Structures are given as structure tokens and as C-alpha cells.
Amino acid sequence: MIVAADAIATEFGPRAASRVAALVGEEPGATVLGVFNRPHEGIETRIVGGAVRNALADRAPGDIDCATTATPDQVFEIARETGLRAVPTGVEHGTVTVIAGGHPVELTTLRQDVETHGRHATVAFGTDWDVDARRRDFTVNALYVDVAGNVHDPVGGGADIADKRLRFIGSAPERIREDYLRTLRFFRFLARFGGEPDGQALDAMMHERLGLRQLSAERVRKEVMLLLDADDPVPALTLMQTHGLLTMVLGSAPVVPRVARLLRLESTAGLERDALRRFMALALHSADDAQRLQDRLRLSNEEADRLKQAATGWWTLSPQIGAIQLKGALHRLGHAAFTNRLAFSWLHTGQDSPDEAWREVFALPGLWTPPAFPVSGDDLKAAGIAPGPAIGEALARLEEIWIESDFTLGRDDLLKTLED
């Protein structure tokens, strides 16, 4: 099916038509389509996938990817002729990244699978657009826009966008066995675009669920974090949990209702969206879990430290400890760690949404910036304290005095306390 450029507004709405026109008429799409369409040489290039899907669904396009009948060698040659920079980012799979208008655009030669084996496939380059479409994952990702702004829809992705339906192309079990990561991608797309999941897809993912064990931890982590970064990941997470997939991914009992409560906290307390904080709500039960989750999903050391810090001593942080102690915690932890630990503490309350006292505490980092501690180790050495552990002990004692003064005592006042 081809939807002509002047019919897009009728099929998908005027905003979709405007977005598709921008894909073709603005950078980097204008340059790439202008340069890499050479009918006299049998070379055709179209924008494909996410940018087209998003435009038709009235969402920001994001990065632009292109499919082309040109081979990687031809892409490099045309780039040299036209002064564009080309980078061999995945030549073995037919992908060359071209920099156009300051933006990277991946150009991938049309392909057909010769043999598939888990995450990898043996492919052959081709020129058949329908074959290229049928090897993709979801119908909504097999949409193309040509240089004239026409939408090519070989597998019915346009109707699925209109109906808010997510389904695999062709046989769901075959698509999943080609790449088991597609199960996680399915739920990630469901979280981002909503709608109803295809029943056959759910059955297939359940049947093929053991294939998830073949996936690398790094790729699983990436998909989980992308899912959690959706506006509302709870419906997709709930569906994963009821089908036993979420426990298999995390290796422990997930707590999806805590994620729902955290979303309400974000909204009510004005917190910025944070995928790792949402992961904390979903999977973290104690500080000891941080290491287990790091090992299972290959979290970075920084991510694991953030989780551990949030779950350490969370019970000491609440509105009840008073303004001075809350300021002291903010001073010691810093803005991000303070907010994460406070959120973990709030999640252990019975509140469905934060009350006024909690909202005031969450607002503290935006209202008050901790001053710099005015005493240094050199000050203590000058005051006659011998270098070594005594310096650290004295600094800690003075810092406590400083906090208890509501951060009002200056350097000289604090040093005088050493004489008392």
C-alpha cells in the first residue's frame, strides 16, 4: 500500500502530514534523500522505521534512519562525490552512517535473511523493498517515506498505528526466534505507544520465553531502562509480570505497584523522570540487592552505587526528623542521592500519594542550597591538631556542630569550639 503525500492528511491527520513533510524537506532528511536517490543508477533511498512511525503517530520523529538499494561501497562513493562524511558503523550488516546537516543518519542496504540464529542473522543485500519489510520486527516499524513524501506501507503498519495495535510481522514465533530481544522490545514499544497488545504475540512470547536467557545482560538492561523511561510504563510492566516474564528478566520478585506510586510521586512532587529511580522502585528491596542487580543486568558501578545509597539508612529520612537534620542529609548526600533515598523512604509508607509534609521535604533541594563547610584540614593543622585520624575525627565533629547551628557558624566560631 502506498499513501501519496497529498493523502497523508486524510489517512493520518494534518499534523502527521506536516511531520512527514518535515522529514523529507528539512535536515538531515532533505540532504540524504536528495543525495542518495539516483534513479538512473537504480539507487533508491527512503526514510524508514521509527521516524516514520513517530511522524504518523504525531510524535517527535527522533533520529532518522534510511534504507537504500545502494550497497555500502556505493554509499561511500556517493558520500565522497558529494562531500559528505561517511563512517563504517556496521558495514558487515550493510550499515553506513552519513553525517548530513550536522546529524548522523544510518543508511542500511536492503537485506534479506539467509539464516537466523538468535541475536544474529546471515544476510544478503538486495533491492526488494517488500522482502526488506518482512524481515523487520513490528508492522509499525516497516513504514517507509520516499523522496517525494509518499508513505510506503507493505505490511499494514499504518492501520496498526491508527488502531493503536502492536503486532509482529508475519509469524510471531518466527520473529521472536530470530531475535529474542524482540520480546522486550515489544513491551518497550507498548509502554511508549500504548494500545492493545496482539493476543498472538503474547502467546508467542510466553511460549518462547526461555529464549530470554540467551540475551546478553547489557542488552536486557538497555531495554528495561528504555521501557521504564516511558511516560507510563506500568501497564506494560503489569502485563510482563502477569505473564511471568518480568521475574525471569529481573531474577527476583518485582513490585510493579511501587512504580505506579512513584509515578504519582513524580507528578505530585515535581520530580524529574528518572529511569534508574523507577528501576529502584521496581526491583530494589534492600541495599544488598544492588550488587545482585548489577551482576544480573551489568549495571554500571555508578548505577549500582546509586541504588545502594538509596536503600542505605532510608528509614532515617522522613519529615519527622526535622528541618535541620533534613538539611544535614541534603548537605551530606547531595541533591540526587538525597532525593533517591527520600523516595525510597516514602515508598515504604502507606501513602498512595505524598501528603503535604512529604511534598515540602521533596521541595527542599530546589529551595535551599547547602553552603560549603567553612573548615578545612589545613585549618585544623594550623590550630595544632596532628595530621592523621585526629584531623578526620575533628572535621566530623565540627561538621556536626555546624549542622546543628543550622549552618550559621563560621570558620572562626567553629575553631573556637576546639578550645572548649
NORQUIZI-V456570 format. One record per helix or strand of 2 or more residues. SS is the DSSP state (H for helix, E for strand). FROM is the first residue (numbers start at 1). TO is the last residue. Records with the same first field share a line. If there is no record, write none. Layout:
SS=FROM-TO + FROM-TO
This chain:
E=2-3 + 45-48 + 65-68 + 85-90 + 95-100 + 103-109 + 111-117 + 120-125 + 143-145 + 151-153 + 165-166 + 196-197
H=5-12 + 14-25 + 29-35 + 39-41 + 50-56 + 72-82 + 91-93 + 129-134 + 139-141 + 157-162 + 172-178 + 181-193 + 199-207 + 209-214 + 217-228 + 234-242 + 245-250 + 256-269 + 275-283 + 289-297 + 301-311 + 314-316 + 319-321 + 323-333 + 335-347 + 356-367 + 377-382 + 389-404 + 411-417
